[in-house]
């Protein structure tokens, strides 16, 4: 089963990303 994760980082500063957001990005096969 595939999942669609939508991750927002607010103003765009990567330092404001949550641990869950980083984990999702690390697991992703495709990024847009």
PDB file of N, CA, C, O and CB in Angstrom:
ATOM      1  N   UNK A   1       0.843  -1.177   0.000  1.00  0.00           N
ATOM      2  CA  UNK A   1       0.000   0.000   0.000  1.00  0.00           C
ATOM      3  C   UNK A   1       0.890   1.244   0.000  1.00  0.00           C
ATOM      4  O   UNK A   1       1.850   1.328   0.766  1.00  0.00           O
ATOM      5  CB  UNK A   1      -0.960  -0.004   1.222  1.00  0.00           C
ATOM      6  N   UNK A   2       0.572   2.186  -0.846  1.00  0.00           N
ATOM      7  CA  UNK A   2       1.354   3.422  -0.936  1.00  0.00           C
ATOM      8  C   UNK A   2       0.761   4.484  -0.030  1.00  0.00           C
ATOM      9  O   UNK A   2      -0.435   4.479   0.266  1.00  0.00           O
ATOM     10  CB  UNK A   2       1.410   3.930  -2.388  1.00  0.00           C
ATOM     11  N   UNK A   3       1.612   5.388   0.402  1.00  0.00           N
ATOM     12  CA  UNK A   3       1.173   6.492   1.253  1.00  0.00           C
ATOM     13  C   UNK A   3       1.537   7.804   0.592  1.00  0.00           C
ATOM     14  O   UNK A   3       2.550   7.911  -0.100  1.00  0.00           O
ATOM     15  CB  UNK A   3       1.803   6.397   2.663  1.00  0.00           C
ATOM     16  N   UNK A   4       0.709   8.789   0.813  1.00  0.00           N
ATOM     17  CA  UNK A   4       0.995  10.145   0.368  1.00  0.00           C
ATOM     18  C   UNK A   4       1.212  10.985   1.616  1.00  0.00           C
ATOM     19  O   UNK A   4       0.302  11.144   2.429  1.00  0.00           O
ATOM     20  CB  UNK A   4      -0.164  10.725  -0.529  1.00  0.00           C
ATOM     21  N   UNK A   5       2.407  11.518   1.766  1.00  0.00           N
ATOM     22  CA  UNK A   5       2.721  12.381   2.901  1.00  0.00           C
ATOM     23  C   UNK A   5       2.839  13.811   2.404  1.00  0.00           C
ATOM     24  O   UNK A   5       3.525  14.074   1.417  1.00  0.00           O
ATOM     25  CB  UNK A   5       4.030  11.929   3.613  1.00  0.00           C
ATOM     26  N   UNK A   6       2.180  14.729   3.078  1.00  0.00           N
ATOM     27  CA  UNK A   6       2.284  16.148   2.758  1.00  0.00           C
ATOM     28  C   UNK A   6       3.051  16.794   3.898  1.00  0.00           C
ATOM     29  O   UNK A   6       2.596  16.798   5.042  1.00  0.00           O
ATOM     30  CB  UNK A   6       0.867  16.816   2.556  1.00  0.00           C
ATOM     31  N   UNK A   7       4.216  17.339   3.579  1.00  0.00           N
ATOM     32  CA  UNK A   7       5.088  17.911   4.605  1.00  0.00           C
ATOM     33  C   UNK A   7       5.315  19.376   4.285  1.00  0.00           C
ATOM     34  O   UNK A   7       5.831  19.712   3.219  1.00  0.00           O
ATOM     35  CB  UNK A   7       6.443  17.146   4.691  1.00  0.00           C
ATOM     36  N   UNK A   8       4.933  20.239   5.198  1.00  0.00           N
ATOM     37  CA  UNK A   8       5.166  21.671   5.031  1.00  0.00           C
ATOM     38  C   UNK A   8       6.258  22.126   5.989  1.00  0.00           C
ATOM     39  O   UNK A   8       6.363  21.630   7.111  1.00  0.00           O
ATOM     40  CB  UNK A   8       3.866  22.475   5.267  1.00  0.00           C
ATOM     41  N   UNK A   9       7.063  23.068   5.535  1.00  0.00           N
ATOM     42  CA  UNK A   9       8.129  23.558   6.416  1.00  0.00           C
ATOM     43  C   UNK A   9       8.002  25.056   6.654  1.00  0.00           C
ATOM     44  O   UNK A   9       8.995  25.742   6.896  1.00  0.00           O
ATOM     45  CB  UNK A   9       9.505  23.240   5.821  1.00  0.00           C
ATOM     46  N   UNK A  10       6.780  25.554   6.584  1.00  0.00           N
ATOM     47  CA  UNK A  10       6.537  26.958   6.921  1.00  0.00           C
ATOM     48  C   UNK A  10       7.286  27.913   6.022  1.00  0.00           C
ATOM     49  O   UNK A  10       7.106  27.906   4.804  1.00  0.00           O
ATOM     50  CB  UNK A  10       6.916  27.219   8.346  1.00  0.00           C
ATOM     51  N   UNK A  11       8.123  28.731   6.618  1.00  0.00           N
ATOM     52  CA  UNK A  11       8.840  29.775   5.878  1.00  0.00           C
ATOM     53  C   UNK A  11       9.986  29.225   5.031  1.00  0.00           C
ATOM     54  O   UNK A  11      10.623  29.979   4.297  1.00  0.00           O
ATOM     55  CB  UNK A  11       9.380  30.807   6.843  1.00  0.00           C
ATOM     56  N   UNK A  12      10.252  27.940   5.122  1.00  0.00           N
ATOM     57  CA  UNK A  12      11.270  27.324   4.279  1.00  0.00           C
ATOM     58  C   UNK A  12      12.600  27.065   4.960  1.00  0.00           C
ATOM     59  O   UNK A  12      13.534  26.578   4.323  1.00  0.00           O
ATOM     60  CB  UNK A  12      11.501  28.171   3.107  1.00  0.00           C
ATOM     61  N   UNK A  13      12.704  27.377   6.229  1.00  0.00           N
ATOM     62  CA  UNK A  13      13.951  27.136   6.950  1.00  0.00           C
ATOM     63  C   UNK A  13      14.000  25.666   7.366  1.00  0.00           C
ATOM     64  O   UNK A  13      13.183  25.244   8.184  1.00  0.00           O
ATOM     65  CB  UNK A  13      14.074  28.075   8.195  1.00  0.00           C
ATOM     66  N   UNK A  14      14.928  24.878   6.833  1.00  0.00           N
ATOM     67  CA  UNK A  14      14.995  23.454   7.171  1.00  0.00           C
ATOM     68  C   UNK A  14      15.222  23.185   8.656  1.00  0.00           C
ATOM     69  O   UNK A  14      14.922  22.088   9.127  1.00  0.00           O
ATOM     70  CB  UNK A  14      16.089  22.804   6.382  1.00  0.00           C
ATOM     71  N   UNK A  15      15.731  24.131   9.385  1.00  0.00           N
ATOM     72  CA  UNK A  15      15.953  23.933  10.820  1.00  0.00           C
ATOM     73  C   UNK A  15      14.642  23.858  11.597  1.00  0.00           C
ATOM     74  O   UNK A  15      14.639  23.425  12.749  1.00  0.00           O
ATOM     75  CB  UNK A  15      16.814  25.057  11.376  1.00  0.00           C
ATOM     76  N   UNK A  16      13.525  24.272  10.989  1.00  0.00           N
ATOM     77  CA  UNK A  16      12.231  24.261  11.668  1.00  0.00           C
ATOM     78  C   UNK A  16      11.435  22.990  11.394  1.00  0.00           C
ATOM     79  O   UNK A  16      10.284  22.881  11.817  1.00  0.00           O
ATOM     80  CB  UNK A  16      11.421  25.463  11.249  1.00  0.00           C
ATOM     81  N   UNK A  17      12.028  22.035  10.697  1.00  0.00           N
ATOM     82  CA  UNK A  17      11.332  20.785  10.389  1.00  0.00           C
ATOM     83  C   UNK A  17      11.291  19.889  11.619  1.00  0.00           C
ATOM     84  O   UNK A  17      12.232  19.854  12.411  1.00  0.00           O
ATOM     85  CB  UNK A  17      12.015  20.054   9.216  1.00  0.00           C
ATOM     86  N   UNK A  18      10.177  19.161  11.765  1.00  0.00           N
ATOM     87  CA  UNK A  18      10.042  18.235  12.880  1.00  0.00           C
ATOM     88  C   UNK A  18      10.783  16.931  12.575  1.00  0.00           C
ATOM     89  O   UNK A  18      11.153  16.664  11.432  1.00  0.00           O
ATOM     90  CB  UNK A  18       8.553  17.957  13.176  1.00  0.00           C
ATOM     91  N   UNK A  19      10.987  16.142  13.601  1.00  0.00           N
ATOM     92  CA  UNK A  19      11.626  14.834  13.439  1.00  0.00           C
ATOM     93  C   UNK A  19      10.766  13.956  12.530  1.00  0.00           C
ATOM     94  O   UNK A  19      11.298  13.204  11.713  1.00  0.00           O
ATOM     95  CB  UNK A  19      11.845  14.147  14.821  1.00  0.00           C
ATOM     96  N   UNK A  20       9.436  14.045  12.669  1.00  0.00           N
ATOM     97  CA  UNK A  20       8.540  13.254  11.833  1.00  0.00           C
ATOM     98  C   UNK A  20       8.660  13.667  10.365  1.00  0.00           C
ATOM     99  O   UNK A  20       8.618  12.810   9.483  1.00  0.00           O
ATOM    100  CB  UNK A  20       7.088  13.405  12.313  1.00  0.00           C
ATOM    101  N   UNK A  21       8.808  14.962  10.090  1.00  0.00           N
ATOM    102  CA  UNK A  21       8.956  15.438   8.713  1.00  0.00           C
ATOM    103  C   UNK A  21      10.249  14.921   8.103  1.00  0.00           C
ATOM    104  O   UNK A  21      10.255  14.469   6.958  1.00  0.00           O
ATOM    105  CB  UNK A  21       8.926  16.973   8.664  1.00  0.00           C
ATOM    106  N   UNK A  22      11.321  14.979   8.838  1.00  0.00           N
ATOM    107  CA  UNK A  22      12.611  14.488   8.344  1.00  0.00           C
ATOM    108  C   UNK A  22      12.541  12.985   8.081  1.00  0.00           C
ATOM    109  O   UNK A  22      13.067  12.501   7.078  1.00  0.00           O
ATOM    110  CB  UNK A  22      13.740  14.803   9.355  1.00  0.00           C
ATOM    111  N   UNK A  23      11.895  12.253   8.978  1.00  0.00           N
ATOM    112  CA  UNK A  23      11.744  10.814   8.801  1.00  0.00           C
ATOM    113  C   UNK A  23      10.945  10.504   7.538  1.00  0.00           C
ATOM    114  O   UNK A  23      11.310   9.602   6.784  1.00  0.00           O
ATOM    115  CB  UNK A  23      11.063  10.193  10.024  1.00  0.00           C
ATOM    116  N   UNK A  24       9.872  11.234   7.302  1.00  0.00           N
ATOM    117  CA  UNK A  24       9.066  11.028   6.103  1.00  0.00           C
ATOM    118  C   UNK A  24       9.841  11.309   4.839  1.00  0.00           C
ATOM    119  O   UNK A  24       9.728  10.566   3.864  1.00  0.00           O
ATOM    120  CB  UNK A  24       7.840  11.897   6.144  1.00  0.00           C
ATOM    121  N   UNK A  25      10.630  12.372   4.838  1.00  0.00           N
ATOM    122  CA  UNK A  25      11.446  12.695   3.666  1.00  0.00           C
ATOM    123  C   UNK A  25      12.509  11.632   3.419  1.00  0.00           C
ATOM    124  O   UNK A  25      12.808  11.310   2.269  1.00  0.00           O
ATOM    125  CB  UNK A  25      12.107  14.061   3.838  1.00  0.00           C
ATOM    126  N   UNK A  26      13.074  11.090   4.474  1.00  0.00           N
ATOM    127  CA  UNK A  26      14.091  10.046   4.325  1.00  0.00           C
ATOM    128  C   UNK A  26      13.502   8.756   3.757  1.00  0.00           C
ATOM    129  O   UNK A  26      14.204   8.014   3.070  1.00  0.00           O
ATOM    130  CB  UNK A  26      14.754   9.762   5.670  1.00  0.00           C
ATOM    131  N   UNK A  27      12.225   8.475   4.032  1.00  0.00           N
ATOM    132  CA  UNK A  27      11.576   7.260   3.540  1.00  0.00           C
ATOM    133  C   UNK A  27      11.006   7.417   2.142  1.00  0.00           C
ATOM    134  O   UNK A  27      10.680   6.419   1.498  1.00  0.00           O
ATOM    135  CB  UNK A  27      10.480   6.850   4.479  1.00  0.00           C
ATOM    136  N   UNK A  28      10.879   8.629   1.662  1.00  0.00           N
ATOM    137  CA  UNK A  28      10.178   8.898   0.399  1.00  0.00           C
ATOM    138  C   UNK A  28      10.933   8.360  -0.809  1.00  0.00           C
ATOM    139  O   UNK A  28      12.160   8.434  -0.885  1.00  0.00           O
ATOM    140  CB  UNK A  28       9.956  10.391   0.233  1.00  0.00           C
ATOM    141  N   UNK A  29      10.166   7.817  -1.751  1.00  0.00           N
ATOM    142  CA  UNK A  29      10.724   7.390  -3.034  1.00  0.00           C
ATOM    143  C   UNK A  29      10.710   8.535  -4.038  1.00  0.00           C
ATOM    144  O   UNK A  29      11.571   8.603  -4.915  1.00  0.00           O
ATOM    145  CB  UNK A  29       9.942   6.191  -3.589  1.00  0.00           C
ATOM    146  N   UNK A  30       9.730   9.443  -3.913  1.00  0.00           N
ATOM    147  CA  UNK A  30       9.551  10.543  -4.857  1.00  0.00           C
ATOM    148  C   UNK A  30       9.272  11.821  -4.077  1.00  0.00           C
ATOM    149  O   UNK A  30       8.497  11.814  -3.121  1.00  0.00           O
ATOM    150  CB  UNK A  30       8.396  10.242  -5.861  1.00  0.00           C
ATOM    151  N   UNK A  31       9.909  12.923  -4.489  1.00  0.00           N
ATOM    152  CA  UNK A  31       9.663  14.235  -3.886  1.00  0.00           C
ATOM    153  C   UNK A  31       9.246  15.204  -4.979  1.00  0.00           C
ATOM    154  O   UNK A  31       9.784  15.171  -6.085  1.00  0.00           O
ATOM    155  CB  UNK A  31      10.926  14.760  -3.133  1.00  0.00           C
ATOM    156  N   UNK A  32       8.285  16.070  -4.667  1.00  0.00           N
ATOM    157  CA  UNK A  32       7.850  17.116  -5.600  1.00  0.00           C
ATOM    158  C   UNK A  32       8.141  18.455  -5.002  1.00  0.00           C
ATOM    159  O   UNK A  32       7.856  19.482  -5.618  1.00  0.00           O
ATOM    160  CB  UNK A  32       6.352  16.992  -5.936  1.00  0.00           C
TER     161      UNK A  32
END
